[in-house]
Amino acid sequence: MADFDANDILAKADIVKRNAQPVLEAAESAPQRVTVVGITKYVDASWCCAAVDAGLAELGENRILEGIEKYDAVRATGREFTAHLVGPIQSNKAKKVPGSYDFVQSVHRQKIARLLDAECESLGRQLPVLAEVNIDDEPQKAGLLTDEVLPFVRWVKESCPRLSVRGVMCIPKWPEGGVVDEEYERSSRASFARTRELFDELRNEHGSQINVLSMGMSADYQWAIEEGATMIRVGRMLWGE
């Protein structure tokens, strides 16, 4: 069990609470219910403890093994939270995901879906998942193309009974040069709108069990909420410097 300094975590929790305030206010003022997931990719377990203490009950990690190590340390303190996996899943690590993560946002390959389903079967549990969409068809980025989403979800529901498809996740194309400007807003909103259309199609086909539209990060969460996101994923803005 990690040895955490209580005063250090208290100070960090104050930082997270202050930085998270505009995000939580935006989520609370939305017409739809919006869940905020704190992405912990670049922080250690003490910051994860601080985030839980600051009121973030949902944490997300990009890297499987690092996330397991951090989140096990947090759980050992008695803190309760929902662990999301938002990053890629390699075949040789897929077996480690069920039981360590409570929600997977990055499913887009049949092979990985089968591996997750088989491990869930051995554990006797269900695993909520999202279909990851490569909404802007970027060749270097993982995810389903838009016309692949509905057939993939049908396949998962028919072939992987231990996986519970809850919706879709996307990451819009990042602007060239990293400049967040009006053109980036226009582009992101268009990507979010297309993802919302896919979400609505899935919901029309599969009913109210499709209830998670995960889109929007630190730079664009406000636009995502306005375009209908029910879940946003924010990281760097929470931790300060």
Secondary structure, DSSP 8 states (H G I E B T S, - for coil): -----HHHHHHHHHHHHHHHHHHHHHHHHSSS--EEEEE-TTS-HHHHHHHHHTT--EEEESSHHHHHHHHHHHHTTT---EEEE-S---GGGGGGSBTTBSEEEEE--HHHHHHHHHHHHHHT--EEEEEEE-TT--TTS-SB-HHHHHHHHHHHHHH-TTEEEEEEEE-----GGG--SHHHHHHHHHHHHHHHHHHHHHHHHHGGG--EEE---TTTHHHHHHTT-SEEEE-HHHH--
